[in-house]
Amino acid sequence: VQLVESGGGLVQPGGSLRLSCAAAGFTFSTSDMSWYRQAPGKGREFVARINSAGAITTYAQSVKGRFTISRDNALNTVFLQMNSLKPEDTAVYFCFNSVRNIWGQGTRVTVSS
């Protein structure tokens, strides 16, 4: 049972990145999935959540209108499209499954000029 994130990197302010989280070892298609992030020196915070069918999404106020969570149940993968990135979006981003209480290892996003 595991979650593996990818897609992080260094991007300039105003740029975009697309994160992916590949799931294995559980029934992904029936699981709600979430993204969280942890900035340097801060606690982990909620970013976005998507229900199992992909029809219902929820966002933190700080990313609403800039980030989009989506999923492909055929690929067992959840995505986070991040646009109009700001320096305050710099963090390690984690995907999370609450039913299994599983965290991925995280992928680092740095927004800097």
Buried (B, 14 or more C-beta within 10 A) or exposed (E): EEBBBEBBEEBEEEBEBEBBBBBEEBEBEEBBBBBBBBBEEEEBEBBBBBEBEBEEBBBBEBBEEBBBBBBEBEEBBBBBBBBEBEEEBBBBBBBBBEEBEBBBEBBEBBBEE
